[in-house]
Amino acid sequence: MTHPNDVPPSMLLPQLATELRNRQAVAPPTWATFVKTGVHKQRAPVEPDWWYLRSASVLRKIYVKGHIGVTRLSAEYGGKRDRGSAPYHARSGSRSILREIVHQLEKSGLVQPYKTRGRRLTPEGEKLLSAVAKDILQKLATSRPELAKYL
């Protein structure tokens, strides 16, 4: 059985983002064109499809962590804030962006609430991740036969 952990994230996320866009599981809100992804950033993202890539990344993070809440996700997507001549300090990412993405994934049936806090993947979400990972491994197995054991 193929797991998303068998595939490098750099190959998994763009294909998963394309799949989320084709399924219309997530859609960027109107404010997504000019919002920063955290206080540690100076500008908004320049890629036009950054929302889909972040959604795919959030879906993968929820898979890897088991169950996770928005506050933990914001810490995962945080970074160092430039404070001039003072030392850098860690800052969280935008919880509003992550909250909106998690709500959209929940509406599409890929994520569900877990007990009192956080979210986890539904069987449909796991199926989607496994299908994308399997597709990538099949493409890789043609050039590298040692990867065929993961199929």
C-alpha positions, -999 to +999 in steps of 0.1 A: +000+000+000+012+034-009+015+061+018+021+098+013+052+095+034+068+074+007+068+104-017+089+136-013+067+165-004+082+186-032+066+162-057+034+154-037+022+190-030+020+204-065+001+174-078-022+174-047-028+212-052-038+205-088-062+178-076-078+201-050-083+227-077-098+202-102-122+189-075-131+225-065-125+214-028-109+248-019-111+282-035-092+313-025-113+341-010-113+376-024-089+388+002-063+362-006-046+383-033-032+409-009-030+392+025+004+383+041+009+348+054+023+360+087+037+389+106+072+376+099+067+382+061+071+415+044+049+410+014+020+388+002+027+357-018+035+364-055+024+331-069-012+332-082-021+297-071-005+299-036-038+291-019-041+257-035-005+248-026-010+259+010-042+239+012-024+208-001+004+214+025-022+217+053-038+185+042-005+167+042+004+182+076-029+169+091-021+135+077+015+134+091+006+148+125-025+126+130-047+154+144-038+190+147-055+223+155-052+257+138-029+271+165-004+243+160-006+247+123+001+284+126+033+276+146+043+251+118+039+279+092+056+306+113+091+320+110+116+344+124+106+381+126+132+407+117+132+432+146+159+455+133+191+454+155+173+433+181+176+395+179+151+376+158+122+360+175+098+332+164+064+343+152+033+323+142+018+322+108-016+337+099-043+317+118-070+334+096-057+318+065-053+284+081-087+286+097-103+294+063-084+265+046-094+240+073-130+251+070-129+246+032-113+212+036-140+203+062-168+214+038-153+193+010-153+162+033-115+157+034-111+167+071-133+162+101-133+175+137-114+154+162-129+152+197-130+186+213-100+202+195-083+200+162-090+182+129-081+149+114-084+133+079-115+115+068-112+082+049-119+102+018-090+125+025-066+096+032-078+080-001-070+112-020-035+114-005-028+078-012-041+080-048-019+110-055+011+093-039+005+061-058+003+080-091+036+098-084+053+065-074+041+048-106+057+076-126+089+073-106+090+035-108+095+036-145+129+053-141+138+037-108+128+001-105+137-002-068+107+020-060+083-006-073+082-023-039+062+007-025+034+003-050 
